[in-house]
Amino acid sequence: MTLSSCGAVVRSAVALVVGAVAVLAPAAPSARAATVDTSATYVVVARHSGKVMQVRSAVDGGAVVQASRSDSSAQQFQFVDSGGGFFRLRSRYSGRVVDVASASTANGADVVQWTDRDAVNQQFGVVDTDSGYVRLVNRNSGKALDVWERSTAEGARISQYDVNSGANQQWQLVRLGTTTPGGNGSPTDPNVKYFGRWNTSDPTAYVSEWAGAYVTVGFTGRTVQLKQRNAIDFFVSVDGGPDVSYVNRSGTVDLTPTPLAAGNHTLRVSYRPIAGSYKGDAVFRGIQLEAGASTFAPPVPAKLIEFVGDSITVGQQSSKQALTAYGWLVGERLGTGHTQIAVGGACLVSAADGCIGMSDRFLRTGLQADAATWDFSRYRADAVVINLGTNDVGHSVTKEQFQSAYVTLIQRARQKYPNATILAMQTFRKRFIPETQAAVAVVNDSKVRFVDTTGWIVEATDTTDNVHPNDQGHRKIADRLAPILSSVLSTG
């Protein structure tokens, strides 16, 4: 059975009634309804994680969670019509239905299974979003089924929350027992997983300006091609193998000159950062597969680390830039997702002479001051590592300005990632150390820490120019930083 990019969801002209939740006759939120087949069995796939809804037991009150897809009966649901555009989700395993515990209307309320009473807290509107995804909106509360805190972890609980644009509230209904093909590899294919900040305003061409952005996807068949726009350097790993360099490629690029064995495969593509005189076109236009092949959702790491910095975090002057930088190395070593929100020459402070200030750009999708504000609901970092201050000295930034901007950046990271540990690294050039420490102290947050990097690298042997670490230098940094982050992620 292969996944469909639109499952069995068919857009319908039916509209749900607009109105606030009423005591006796609650109404569904205003939106386009989606048609479901009440005679069919579905698995319900979370857009952000690729995992599916599952009941954990056969008893009343048993938790409803997300889990890796196996198509077991505990992951199979039938939609039972309650009338008025509402349905109950009945578990094939237990015969019970999905239920908001105690008929709660609160954000974060537990979602469990319970004996079918056709109660309003057991009824859900099936509301279209885009690309074949739906929201499941509870009739009693008006809130959407939501994977709590956007978790990608196995067994993460499903709750309810105010309707928003988060991918953790968007579900793909995949009908079992059909020959519906899997995803088509386009940028909007839900089986393509994006790491980093991607501008998705053009559905045919997703763009990333920050370093270290990458995409992963599973596919069937023996061949795969990457569709590009204009020329760009990029790296490709197939089935977890070495990252192979492709230089100055455009159009449709063959990534399997020697066909693979038949079966399931995985692909990862990452782009060379735009920096200095290099202006490659870091645009993902999807993949092309052989006839009869399709995509599937690849495994997704349970944790994610965000690295915020300048050319050192980018990995400039190392052999593969972002891929040989300490952030990428740490993420790969710990088995986490990772992002490098960094650009060469960046300052912490937005300087009067035009130096990009990361305390402000942290909030943006791209490099420009007027770039779109990033939608932080699209992923949530479990840890944030800040390495800034190397460049501010050359742009007339005062100590007071630096400390104030550092406090602002930490506060913004905390606001966007409420549960993340934030590490403020001492710059390897030993600049603004007292101000960095003072900013951490001012914030006074037990999950914000200063990291003393004294002795981590030796400029004479571990850098290319006394500033930028070489491959050996980045490995040494990763050797020191990985245990710190491992401890952070294991304790939460």
N, C-alpha and C positions, 0 to 999 in steps of 0.2 A: 504494500500500500504506500503510495507516495503522497506527499503533502501538496495541496493546491494553494496557489497564491490567493485564491478567493474562497477556498473551501466549498461549502454548499450554500454560501451566503449569496442571495440574489437581491439586488436592490429593488425596492418596492415603492410604489407611489403612495402607499399608506403613510399618513403622518400621525404621530402620537399627539394626544391632546395637550395643549399648554395649560399649566396651572400649578398652583402650589399644592403640597401634599395635604389632603383633607383627612379628617378623622374617619369618616364612614366610607368615602369613595375617593381614595387617592388617585391622582392623575399622573400619567407618565410625562417625562420632560419633553419639551418641544424639540423634535428632531425627526429625521426620516427613519421609519421602521425598516427592519430587515425581515425577509421571509425565511422561515425555517420549516423543515419537513418533520411533522410530529410522528411520522412512522419510521424515521431514520434514527440511527445512533451516531453521536458525534464525540470526538475528543475536542477539548477547548484549550487552545494554545495561547499563552501569554506572549504578546508582541515583544516585550523588552527582554525576555529571558529565553524564549523558545521552549520553555517547559510547559507542562499541561496541568490542568486542574485534576485533583485526585482526592478521593475520600480515604481516610486512614483506618477506618474500621466499619463495622456493620451495625453500630449501636447509635441510638439517639444521642446527640451532642458530640458525635465524632467530628474531629477537625477536618476542614477542607483546606488543602495545601496545594503547592505546586511541586511537580516532580518530573524527572526525565521521562520522556515518552516511551512507553512500552506497549501501549494499546491494551493493557490489562483491563479486566472488567471494572476495577476500581477507578479507571480513568475514562470510562464510557458513560455518556449521559444521553437521556432522551428528553426532548422538550415536550411538556404536557400543557396543552392549551388551557388557560384560566379565563379566556375571554377578554375583550377590551384591549387586545394587543399585548397581553401579559402571558408569561409561561412559567411553569415550574421546571427545574432541572433535576430530573430523577436519575439517581445512580443505578446503573445496571447491577453493580455489585451488591448493594444493600437494599435496594428498593425504596430508600428514603430520598428526600429532596433537599436541595440546598436551601439554607434557612439563615437569616440574620438573627443571631442569638438574642433571646428575650425581647424580640421585636424592637431592638434598640434603633434609635435614630442618630446615634453619636458617630462621629468620625472614629475609625479604628475599631469599631465593634467587631467581635469575632463572627466569622462565617462558619457554620457547622452544617451537619445534616440532621434531619428530624423526620419523624413520621409525617407523611403527607396529610395536611389538614386543609390544603388550599387556602391558607391564611395569607394576608397581604404581605407579610414579611418573608413569604416563600415565593412570591411572584416577582418576575423580572421582565422589564421591557428590553427588547433586543434592538439596539439603536445603532444605525450605520455611523461609521467614522470615515475612513478612506481605505483604499487598497484592499478591500475585503475584510476589514476588521470591524468589530462591533463593540459597543459598551453594553454591559448588563446592568440595568438600572433598577434598583429595588423599588417596588410599588409603595411600600410603607414609608421609607425614608427619603426617597428621591436621590439616594446616593449610589455610586457605581461600585461594582465589585473591583477590588484593587489589591494587587500584591503588595503587602505592607512594606513601606519604605523602599519600594522599587528593588527589593532584594532579587538577586539571581540565584540564591542558594537553594540547594535541594531541601525540600520540606518547609520552605518559607510559607508563612500563613497567609491566607487570603482574608481580607477584611472588607469594609466598605468605607468610602471616602467621598467628599464633595466631587462632583464631576469636574474633571480638568483635562488637559491635553496630554497627560502622561501616558507613555506607552505601556506602563504597568496597569492601566485601566482598559487596554485594548486587547481584544481576544479574537482569534481566528477560529471559526467553527469548521472543523475538518470532518467531513462525513465519511464514515467507515463503510466498507463493502462496496466501494465504487472504483472505477478506473480513472478517477480524476488525476491529471498529471501534477507533478510537483511544481515548484517555482521556476520561473523562466530566466532568472539571473539578471533581470533589469535592476536599476538602482532602487526601485521601490519594492522589490521582492522581499518579503518578510524573512526569508531565509538568509539574506545577506546581513551580517552583523557589523556595525560600525563602531570603531573605537576612536575617541578624539572628537573634535568639533567639526562637523560637516554642515556646510550650507546646502540645504535641501530644497531651496526655493524653486529650482528647475528639476522636475521629476526625471528628466532624461540625463542629467549630468550633476552629480553631487561633487562639491568642491571643498577641499580643506586647505587652509592657509597655514595652520600651525604645524610644527614639527611632530613627527612620530605618530601621525594618524594612520590607521590601517583598517582594512576590511577583511573579514573572514566569511567563508561560505562552504557548505558541503555540496558535492555534486556527484552524479552518477555518470557512467560512460568512461571512455578511454582518452578523451581529449578535452581541452578547455582553451579558450581564447579570451583575451582581455580587450575590451573596447575602450579606446582612448580618444581624445579629441586632438589637441596639438601635442607637440613633442614634450616628453618628460622622461627623467630617469626614475626608475622604480625597482623594487626588489620583490621577488616572488618566492614563496615557500609552498611546496606541494606535499601533502601528507606529513607535515611536520619536519620536512627535510631542510637542508641548508637554504639560506636566503640567497637566491641567484640574482645577479645584477643585470638589468636591461637598461641600456644607455640610449637616450635620445630617440625614444620610440613614440610613434603616433598611430592612429587608426586601429585596426584589428590586429592584435599581436598574438602569435601562436606561443603558448606557454608549455606545450607538450610536443616538442619536435619528435620525440620518441613516444609513441602511444603508451598509456598506462595499462596495467592489467584491468580487466573488467571488474566492476564493483563500485563501492563507495569511496570517495576521496574528499580531501579538504584542501582549501586554497587560502593563502593569506597574501595580500598585496599591500605594500607600503610605499609611499612616495618620497622622493628626495625633497627636503624642505626648500622653499624659495628663500634665498639669502644672497646678499651682496649682488653680484652681477648675474647670478643664476636666476632665470625667470621661467622655469619649466611650468607646464600646464598641468597642475595636480588635480585632474578631473577624472572621476570614476564614472564611466558610462555603462557599466555592467559587464557580464561575461556572456560568451557565446558557447553553447555546447553542441555536441553532435546530435543528429536526429534521434529522437526517442529518449534522450537523457533529460534530467531535471535536477533542480537543486533540492537540498534539504538543510535543516537548521543544524549548524555545527555546535559542538559543546561550547558553553559560555562560562568563563571563570566566575567564581562566586564573589570575588573581591576585585576592587579597582583602585589603583594608585594614580594620583595626578601630580605631575612634576611641573612646577612653574619656574621659569628662569630665562636665561639669555643664551648666548652662543655656546656656553659650556654645557647647558642642559640640552641644547640642540645636538651637540656632538660634533660641531664644526672642527675640522682638521683631524678627526678620527677617520678610520678607513671606510666605514659605511655610515658616517654621520649619525643620524638618530638611532640606527640599529646597533651601533657600537658605543652609544652614550650610556652613562651610568643608569639613567632612568629605565631605558629599555632593558638593560642587562638585569637590573633588580626585578622588574616585573616578570621577565621570563624565568628567572631563577626561582621566584616564589610562586609561579603559576597563577599570577593575577593578570587582569586587564591593566593596561597602562596608557597614560596620555602624557604628552610633552607639550604643554602650553607655553611655548618658548619661541623666541626669534633672536637671531644674531644682533648684537648691538643694543639690546633692550636695557633700559634702566628700570629701577623701581618707581622713580618719580617721573611724571610727565614734564620733561624739562622745556624751558622756553626756547631752546634751540632746536626742538623737534624730536629729541630722543623719545622713543616709545616708552611710555610708563606703564609697567605691568600692573600696578595697583588699580589702574583704570581699565586696561585692555583685558584683564582677567574676566571681565563681565561680557566680553564681545565674542561673536562668532569668528571674526577674522581680525586682521592686523590693523585695519584703518580705524581712525578715531570715530568715524560714522558707520562702522560696520554694525550689522544687526545685533541686538542684544541676544546673548545666548540663552536658549531655553534649558535651564538647569534641570528640568524634569526628565530630560532625555537620558541622563545617567546620573548616578550619585557616587562620588568618590568615598572610599573608606579611609583613605589617608591622603594628605596633601603635603608635598615636599616643596619648600620655597628656597631657591638659591639665587638671590638677587643682591646687587650692590657693587658688583665688580666694575660696572660702567658709569655709575652715577658721579664718581669723583671727577671724571673728565667733562662733566656737563654742569659744573658750578652748582651742584645740589648741596645745600647746607645740611649739617647734622640734624638740625631741628626739622627740616623738611623731610629728610630721610626717615627719621623715627616716626613722624606723623603719618607718612604714607605707608610705612610698614604696619602700623596699627590698623590703618584703614583696610589694607589687603587681608590681614588676618581676620578682621571682623567680617569682611565680605565672604571670605572662604567659610567662616563659621556659619554665616547666615544661609549660604547656599548648600552647605554640607553639615547639617546640625550635629551629626554623630561622628564626624571624622576626627582623627588625630591630625594635628597640623605641626609639621616639623620645620622650624626656621633654621636653615643651615648657615653656619659661619662660612663666609666666602673664602675660597682657597687663597685669594690674594690678601686676606686679613683686613678687609676694608669695612668700615662701619660696624665693627664688632660691638662696641658698647651700645650703639643705637639699636642694633638688632636685639640684643639682650634686654634693653630697656623696653622695647616694644612688646616683647613677650611678657615682661613683668606688668606692664600697664594693662594688657588684656586680662591677665589674672584668670586664666582658664586652665584647669588641670590637664586638659587634652591638647594644650599648645606647649611645645617644648623647643628650647634652643639646643642645637646640635653642634658641639665643639668638634671641628674637623682638623684640629691641629695634628700635624704629622701624618695625615692620610696619604698625601702624595709629596714627592720631592720635585720641585720645579725643574731642576737640572736634568732629570732622567725621565720624568713622568708627564712632561708637557712638550709641545712642539715649539713653543715660543715664550716660555715662562708664564703663559696664561692658559692656553687651551690644552687640556689633557690629551695625550695620545691614547692609543688602544690600551696600553698597559696601565696608564693613569686612570682611565675610566674603570678598568677591571678592579683596580685597588679601591677606588671609591665605592664600587658596588660591593666589594668584600666587606667594607665597614658598615655600609648603609643597610644592606639586606638583613642582617640579624636584628637591627633596631626595628625595621619595619615588620619583620616576621613576628617579633614580640608584640608589637602594636596591634597587628591584625589578629593575632591569636587571643588577645585579651579583650578586644572590642573597643 
